[in-house]
Amino acid sequence: MTLLADYDRHGRVWDLDPASGLLSSAPGGSCHGFVHLPGNGEHAAAALYGAGAGAEHAAGTLWLQFGARRWDCATVSVEQAALPDGTRRFTVTGSGPGSRTGSGGGPEFELPYSAPDTGPLDPAYDWLDAIADDFFLWAADRLSAVESRRTLLHHFLTGFAAP
């Protein structure tokens, strides 16, 4: 089991069973990543977390998970795009030896979803607000560079209190 901070509801902690993708409420503790609960158009929880060293990965692994499906972030690339109709699309594409499609293959996972509601017009709403409102945009931003993934993995392996 892996303790994760709720990305959208500050102070809430969940216990994730990585094998099944099932969540249960947890009283708190040291979190090792974030989880986003299903919203409009989504059917499973999404999580980005670090798992400790083991036989398979000596230095620990940064995982991206959607429901029971999960990917080692070192072997995939992710993108988030805003589409002309106002929806968004989160895409996971394999690029390493552990991926199903290998390099040059098509997407392994695509999630179309509604853009988060920003509420009334706020002229101060900027990129940081957009990332805070959209787990998938945040994940794509954090996973865009090797150094960013390395920093995030270190932070997640160390653990942190739920914000």
ABEGO torsion letter per residue (X at the ends): XBBBBBAABBGBBBBBBAAAGBBBBBAEEBBAEBBBBBBBGBABBBBBBBBBBBAABAAEBBBBBBEABBBBAAABBBBBBBBAAGBBBBBBBBABAABAAEBGBBBABBBBBBBBBAEBBBAABBAAAAAAABAAAAAAAAAABAAAAAAAAAAAAAEBBBX
